[in-house]
Each structure stands twice: as structure tokens, then as C-alpha cells.
Amino acid sequence: MHSGHLHDPLALTVTSSHRTSEGVVSYLRCACGAWEVRTPATVATIRPRRFPAID
């Protein structure tokens, strides 16, 4: 998946969720290593960091 695209819902695992005054916030982890943070108003995707190879 590229940043900006939603991940396959079947590949996401809910790692945490909690209720706030604005609604439920959920933290999901994709099989590719990316994170999604979902609120009632938004979905944010955080890509996994890629470290350069060390020779």
C-alpha cells in the first residue's frame, strides 16, 4: 500500500481503542507494518520507517 491509501481492513489488527469526548479512537496495525489511527472524523496512516542498508 502507498501512503494516502487505506489498507485492506482484513489485514488490520486493532491494538488499542479508547473513548474520548469526541468519540472512539482506534489504533490499528497492518500486516505490512503501517499503523492507522481512526477517529470519528479522520483516518491517519503512518508508514513503517525504512532504514538504509549498512554495508
GIGI-V658934 format. One record per pair of residues at least 12 apart in sequence whose C-alpha atoms are under 10 Angstrom apart, sorted by the first residue. I is the first residue (numbers start at 1). J is the second residue. D is the distance in whole Angstrom. If there is no record, write none. Layout:
i:I j:J d:D
i:I j:J d:D
//
This chain:
i:1 j:30 d:10
i:1 j:32 d:8
i:1 j:34 d:9
i:1 j:47 d:9
i:2 j:45 d:10
i:2 j:47 d:9
i:3 j:34 d:9
i:3 j:44 d:10
i:3 j:45 d:7
i:3 j:46 d:8
i:3 j:47 d:7
i:4 j:43 d:10
i:4 j:44 d:8
i:4 j:45 d:7
i:4 j:46 d:9
i:4 j:47 d:10
i:5 j:44 d:10
i:5 j:45 d:8
i:6 j:36 d:9
i:6 j:43 d:8
i:6 j:44 d:9
i:6 j:45 d:8
i:7 j:29 d:10
i:7 j:30 d:7
i:7 j:31 d:9
i:7 j:32 d:9
i:7 j:34 d:9
i:7 j:35 d:9
i:7 j:36 d:8
i:7 j:45 d:9
i:8 j:30 d:8
i:8 j:31 d:9
i:9 j:28 d:10
i:9 j:30 d:9
i:10 j:30 d:9
i:10 j:31 d:9
i:11 j:28 d:10
i:11 j:29 d:8
i:11 j:30 d:6
i:11 j:31 d:6
i:11 j:32 d:8
i:12 j:27 d:10
i:12 j:28 d:6
i:12 j:29 d:5
i:12 j:30 d:4
i:12 j:31 d:7
i:12 j:32 d:9
i:12 j:33 d:10
i:12 j:34 d:9
i:12 j:35 d:9
i:12 j:36 d:9
i:13 j:27 d:8
i:13 j:28 d:5
i:13 j:29 d:5
i:13 j:30 d:6
i:13 j:31 d:8
i:13 j:35 d:10
i:13 j:36 d:10
i:14 j:26 d:7
i:14 j:27 d:6
i:14 j:28 d:4
i:14 j:29 d:6
i:14 j:30 d:9
i:14 j:35 d:10
i:14 j:36 d:9
i:14 j:37 d:10
i:15 j:27 d:6
i:15 j:28 d:6
i:15 j:29 d:7
i:15 j:35 d:10
i:16 j:28 d:7
i:16 j:29 d:10
i:16 j:37 d:10
i:17 j:37 d:9
i:17 j:38 d:9
i:17 j:39 d:10
i:19 j:39 d:10
i:20 j:39 d:10
i:22 j:39 d:8
i:22 j:40 d:7
i:22 j:41 d:9
i:23 j:39 d:7
i:23 j:40 d:6
i:23 j:41 d:9
i:24 j:38 d:8
i:24 j:39 d:6
i:24 j:40 d:7
i:25 j:37 d:7
i:25 j:38 d:6
i:25 j:39 d:5
i:25 j:40 d:7
i:25 j:41 d:10
i:25 j:42 d:10
i:25 j:43 d:10
i:26 j:38 d:5
i:26 j:39 d:7
i:26 j:40 d:10
i:26 j:43 d:10
i:27 j:39 d:9
i:27 j:43 d:10
i:27 j:44 d:10
i:28 j:45 d:9
i:29 j:45 d:10
i:29 j:46 d:10
i:30 j:45 d:10
i:30 j:47 d:10
i:30 j:48 d:10
i:32 j:47 d:9
i:32 j:48 d:8
i:33 j:46 d:9
i:33 j:47 d:7
i:33 j:48 d:6
i:33 j:49 d:9
i:34 j:46 d:6
i:34 j:47 d:5
i:34 j:48 d:5
i:34 j:49 d:9
i:35 j:47 d:7
i:35 j:48 d:8
//
